[in-house]
Amino acid sequence: MPDTVPNEFFREQRSFAAIKQELLVSYFEAWCRIRLATRAIGSEEPLVVVDLNAVAGQEQLAQQSEDFEVLRNLLRSTGKRQGLQESVQFFLHDPVKAGIAEISRQLEQQTAYEALVHKPLYLHEAANRPLLEEALAAGSPSFMFLNPFSYGYAQEMLLNACNTWRTDLLMLFCPDSIRKAITGKKVSLPLTELFGNRLPLISAFCRKEKDNVRRTAFILQHLHCLLREKGLFTLLYRINLPDSDTASHFLLFCSPDTAAYNCFKHLMLPYSAYQQDGVPLFVSDQGPQHQLALFPSRPKYTVEHLVEDLATGAAQFRFKSIEKICDLHSHNTPYIRENYLAAFEHLRDQQKVVLLNGKTMQTVRKAAYTSVVKYLL
């Protein structure tokens, strides 16, 4: 794969495996840093990492070399930080069973393999599935990569992860796969349970609406909402075809943990297009503006709207730093710290707030992340 800077990566059409290769290894390393930093001293609980599309699921077997490279890089990453080789437990699975044996053979040839205290376990072996379920049920820090619309076991794991386990999920899928899984003649039991009473609404909408782009947007809106109703922080990133507003894939991240959520959000910023006011769109390419409820041409999130929202936040935000306010307010929005700096400068100019030095509590003229906000009543 050619070396590219993040904001250039999606200027070429990328396959499932290539997207996974680009993003999964980076997030895995960052996620492990977070989990090791927050794990109790002396704890021996494993960091559970699950790849349910280890052969990339949608790819042809002839293209497996890219998929194996993802796993080899994950394995090598465990040697970059002290404690990972003793802590990480990989669980691997894929509906393409022909590739599992080759995955095992290639991983065992890696130098990093011997250093792993917990060797990778393969979920096509029935005896390993209860081991994974026990670790997740016990609350072990866990991260799962999957295309939840590619096969039944992945859908079961998605349902359990949302309802029972406190698992960080990174989902990668194409528009066709989610439409077929949710609007097909027979929706699987796990997806039926997950979508619940939303499923009849989705079915009715898709019967009336013939445009597949609008169908996909409607389904994603409901998926987004139900995940948030379960107390999960979510971020949806749309990967467009180059110079187009037609989606080739979607990335959907969800987590019960703000640190994991903020980490993924920060990771995706270099890949994102931005509005003129500096609010990230979490889209790879704006393309021609298209009327979509999920990605409206008249944006829901703007610095102007943020100013209006923060103006009424005296009870919640008074005498807190801009950085702290961002931590409290930005979840499940595209807003980033720079947007909060701009918003509070607007509020200061409107004489609705005064910005104070975080140490001396003296008035300052230039906003900084450490500036304390004093609301003027």
C-alpha positions in Angstrom: 0.0 0.0 0.0 1.5 3.4 -0.9 2.4 5.7 2.0 -0.1 8.6 2.2 -0.9 11.3 4.7 -4.3 10.8 6.3 -6.1 13.6 4.5 -4.9 12.1 1.2 -5.8 8.5 1.9 -9.4 8.5 0.7 -8.6 10.4 -2.5 -8.3 6.9 -3.9 -11.1 4.3 -3.7 -10.2 1.9 -0.9 -11.3 -1.7 -0.2 -12.6 -3.0 3.1 -9.1 -4.5 3.8 -7.2 -1.3 2.9 -9.5 0.8 5.2 -9.0 -1.7 8.0 -5.3 -1.7 7.5 -5.1 2.1 7.6 -7.2 2.6 10.7 -7.3 -0.5 12.9 -3.7 -0.7 13.8 -3.5 3.0 14.7 -6.5 2.8 16.9 -5.4 -0.5 18.5 -2.1 1.0 19.7 -3.9 4.1 21.1 -6.6 2.0 22.7 -4.1 -0.2 24.4 -2.3 2.9 25.8 -5.6 4.0 27.4 -6.4 0.6 28.8 -3.0 0.0 30.3 -3.0 3.5 31.9 -6.3 2.9 33.6 -5.8 -0.7 34.6 -5.2 -1.3 38.3 -1.5 -1.8 39.2 -0.8 -5.5 39.4 -3.9 -6.5 37.5 -3.7 -9.5 35.4 -7.0 -9.1 33.5 -6.4 -9.4 29.8 -7.0 -6.7 27.2 -9.4 -8.5 24.9 -9.1 -7.7 21.2 -11.6 -9.4 18.9 -11.5 -9.4 15.1 -14.6 -10.9 13.6 -13.6 -10.2 10.0 -10.0 -11.5 10.3 -10.0 -12.4 6.6 -11.8 -9.1 5.9 -15.1 -11.0 5.2 -16.1 -9.2 2.0 -12.7 -9.6 0.2 -11.9 -12.3 -2.3 -9.4 -14.9 -1.2 -6.9 -13.7 -3.8 -6.7 -10.5 -1.9 -6.0 -12.0 1.5 -2.4 -10.7 1.7 -3.7 -7.3 2.8 -5.8 -8.9 5.4 -3.0 -10.9 6.9 -0.8 -7.8 6.9 -3.4 -6.1 9.3 -3.0 -9.0 11.7 0.8 -9.1 11.4 0.9 -5.4 12.2 -1.4 -5.8 15.2 0.9 -8.5 16.5 4.0 -6.4 16.0 2.3 -3.5 17.8 2.3 -5.5 21.0 6.1 -5.2 21.2 6.0 -1.4 21.1 4.8 -0.9 24.6 5.7 -2.6 27.8 3.0 -4.8 29.2 1.1 -5.5 25.9 2.7 -8.8 25.1 1.7 -10.0 28.6 -1.7 -8.5 28.5 -3.3 -8.7 25.0 -5.5 -11.7 24.2 -6.6 -11.9 20.5 -9.7 -13.7 19.4 -10.1 -14.1 15.7 -12.9 -15.2 13.4 -14.2 -14.9 9.9 -17.0 -16.4 7.8 -14.4 -17.2 5.2 -13.2 -20.4 6.9 -10.7 -21.2 4.2 -8.5 -18.3 5.4 -8.4 -19.1 9.1 -5.7 -21.8 8.8 -3.5 -19.5 6.7 -3.9 -16.7 9.3 -2.7 -19.1 12.0 0.3 -20.2 9.9 1.4 -16.7 9.1 1.0 -15.4 12.6 3.0 -18.2 14.1 5.9 -17.2 11.8 6.1 -13.7 13.4 8.8 -13.0 15.9 6.2 -11.2 18.1 4.1 -14.4 18.3 6.5 -16.2 20.7 6.5 -13.2 23.0 2.7 -13.3 23.5 1.7 -14.8 26.8 -1.8 -15.4 25.5 -1.7 -16.9 22.0 -4.5 -15.9 19.6 -7.6 -18.0 19.9 -9.8 -18.8 16.9 -13.6 -18.6 17.4 -14.4 -21.2 14.7 -13.4 -23.7 17.5 -16.5 -24.0 19.6 -14.5 -24.4 22.8 -13.0 -20.9 22.5 -16.3 -19.0 22.3 -17.3 -19.5 25.9 -13.8 -18.2 26.9 -14.4 -15.0 25.0 -17.9 -14.6 26.4 -16.7 -15.2 30.0 -14.0 -12.5 29.6 -16.4 -10.0 28.2 -19.1 -10.8 30.8 -16.4 -10.3 33.5 -15.8 -6.8 32.3 -12.3 -7.2 30.9 -11.3 -4.2 28.8 -12.4 -5.2 25.3 -12.3 -3.9 21.7 -14.1 -5.6 18.8 -13.7 -5.0 15.1 -16.5 -6.3 12.9 -18.8 -5.9 9.9 -22.0 -6.7 11.9 -24.0 -7.1 8.7 -21.8 -9.8 7.1 -22.8 -12.9 8.9 -24.8 -14.3 11.9 -22.2 -14.7 14.5 -21.1 -11.1 14.1 -24.7 -10.0 14.6 -25.0 -12.1 17.8 -21.8 -10.5 19.1 -23.1 -7.0 18.3 -26.3 -7.6 20.1 -24.5 -9.0 23.2 -21.9 -6.2 23.2 -24.7 -3.5 23.1 -26.9 -5.2 25.7 -24.6 -6.9 28.1 -20.9 -6.2 27.7 -19.0 -3.0 28.1 -17.1 -3.4 24.8 -15.7 -0.8 22.4 -16.9 -1.5 18.9 -15.5 -0.5 15.6 -17.8 -1.4 12.7 -16.9 -1.1 9.0 -19.6 -1.9 6.4 -20.8 -0.9 3.0 -24.3 0.6 2.3 -25.6 -2.5 0.5 -24.8 -4.8 3.4 -26.8 -2.8 6.0 -29.7 -2.4 3.7 -29.9 -6.1 2.8 -29.5 -7.2 6.4 -32.3 -4.9 7.7 -34.7 -4.8 4.8 -34.4 -8.3 3.4 -37.2 -10.9 3.4 -35.9 -12.4 6.6 -34.1 -10.3 9.2 -31.9 -12.3 11.6 -33.0 -12.8 15.2 -30.1 -10.8 16.7 -30.9 -7.8 14.4 -34.6 -8.1 15.1 -33.9 -7.9 18.8 -31.4 -5.1 18.4 -33.7 -2.9 16.4 -36.8 -3.8 18.3 -39.8 -1.7 17.6 -37.8 0.4 15.2 -37.8 -2.4 12.6 -41.4 -2.0 11.5 -40.8 1.8 11.0 -37.7 1.1 8.9 -39.5 -1.5 6.8 -42.4 0.8 6.2 -40.1 3.7 5.2 -38.1 1.4 2.8 -41.2 0.1 1.1 -42.2 3.7 0.3 -38.8 5.1 -0.4 -37.1 3.7 -3.6 -33.9 5.8 -3.3 -31.2 3.5 -1.7 -29.2 6.5 -0.4 -32.2 7.7 1.6 -33.0 4.2 2.8 -29.4 3.8 4.1 -29.5 7.2 5.8 -32.8 6.3 7.5 -31.5 2.9 8.8 -28.3 4.5 10.1 -30.2 7.2 11.9 -32.1 4.5 13.8 -29.0 2.5 14.5 -27.2 5.6 15.8 -30.2 6.5 18.0 -30.6 3.0 19.5 -26.9 2.8 20.4 -27.1 6.1 22.2 -30.2 5.0 24.0 -28.1 2.2 25.4 -25.7 4.7 26.9 -23.0 4.4 24.3 -21.0 7.3 22.8 -21.0 7.0 19.0 -19.2 8.4 16.0 -20.2 7.8 12.4 -17.7 8.4 9.7 -18.7 8.3 6.0 -16.2 7.2 3.4 -17.2 8.6 0.0 -16.0 7.5 -3.3 -13.4 10.0 -4.5 -14.8 13.3 -5.7 -18.3 12.1 -4.9 -21.0 12.2 -2.2 -21.8 8.5 -2.8 -20.7 6.4 0.2 -18.6 3.3 -0.4 -18.3 2.4 3.3 -19.3 3.6 6.8 -17.3 3.5 10.0 -19.4 3.4 13.1 -17.6 3.5 16.5 -19.4 3.1 19.8 -18.2 2.8 23.4 -19.5 3.2 26.9 -16.2 5.0 27.8 -15.5 8.6 27.0 -11.7 8.1 26.8 -12.0 5.4 24.1 -14.6 7.6 22.3 -12.4 10.7 22.4 -9.4 8.7 21.2 -11.2 7.5 18.1 -12.7 10.9 17.4 -9.2 12.4 17.5 -7.8 9.7 15.3 -10.4 10.4 12.6 -9.9 14.2 12.5 -7.0 14.2 9.9 -9.2 12.1 7.6 -12.2 14.4 7.8 -13.5 17.3 5.7 -14.4 20.5 7.5 -17.0 23.1 7.3 -15.9 26.7 6.7 -16.4 27.5 10.4 -14.0 24.7 11.4 -16.5 22.1 12.6 -15.4 18.6 11.3 -17.9 16.8 9.1 -16.5 13.3 9.7 -16.8 12.6 6.0 -13.9 11.7 3.8 -14.9 14.0 0.9 -17.7 16.6 0.8 -18.4 16.0 -2.8 -21.5 17.7 -4.3 -23.9 18.7 -1.5 -26.6 16.1 -1.2 -29.9 16.3 0.7 -29.6 13.6 3.4 -31.2 13.7 6.7 -28.2 12.1 8.3 -25.7 14.5 6.6 -27.8 17.6 5.9 -26.7 20.3 3.5 -27.7 22.9 6.1 -25.6 21.6 9.0 -27.0 20.8 12.4 -23.7 21.5 14.1 -22.1 24.9 13.6 -20.0 27.3 15.7 -23.1 29.6 15.6 -25.3 26.9 17.1 -22.6 26.0 19.6 -22.5 29.7 20.7 -26.3 29.6 21.2 -26.1 26.4 23.2 -23.2 27.5 25.5 -24.9 30.8 26.1 -27.5 29.0 28.2 -25.0 26.8 30.0 -24.2 29.0 33.0 -25.5 26.6 35.6 -23.5 23.7 34.2 -20.3 25.4 33.0 -19.6 28.4 35.2 -16.1 28.7 36.4 -14.9 25.6 34.4 -12.1 25.7 31.9 -12.8 25.6 28.2 -11.1 22.3 28.0 -13.3 20.8 30.7 -16.5 22.3 29.1 -15.4 20.6 25.9 -15.0 17.3 27.7 -18.5 17.6 29.2 -20.4 18.9 26.1 -18.8 17.5 23.0 -19.7 13.8 23.3 -21.9 12.6 20.5 -21.3 15.8 18.5 -18.7 16.6 15.9 -17.4 19.6 17.9 -13.7 19.7 18.8 -11.7 21.9 21.2 -11.0 24.6 18.6 -14.7 25.1 18.1 -15.1 25.8 21.8 -12.3 28.4 21.7 -14.1 30.1 18.8 -17.5 29.9 20.5 -16.4 31.4 23.8 -14.5 34.2 22.0 -17.9 35.0 20.4 -19.6 34.9 23.8 -16.9 37.2 25.2 -17.4 39.7 22.4 -21.1 39.6 23.1 -20.3 40.4 26.7 -22.0 37.2 28.0 -18.9 35.7 29.5 -15.5 36.8 30.8 -12.4 34.6 30.3 -10.0 34.2 33.2 -6.5 33.0 33.6 -6.8 29.4 35.0 -4.1 30.1 37.7 -4.4 33.7 38.6 -8.2 34.2 37.8 -7.3 37.5 36.2 -9.2 38.5 33.0 -7.4 37.5 29.8 -8.0 38.8 26.3 -7.1 35.7 24.3 -8.9 32.4 24.9 -6.9 29.3 25.8 -7.9 25.8 26.6 -7.1 26.5 30.2 -9.1 29.7 30.4 -11.8 29.7 33.0 -15.3 30.8 31.9 -17.2 33.3 34.1 -20.7 33.8 32.9 -22.2 37.3 33.2 -25.7 37.2 34.5 
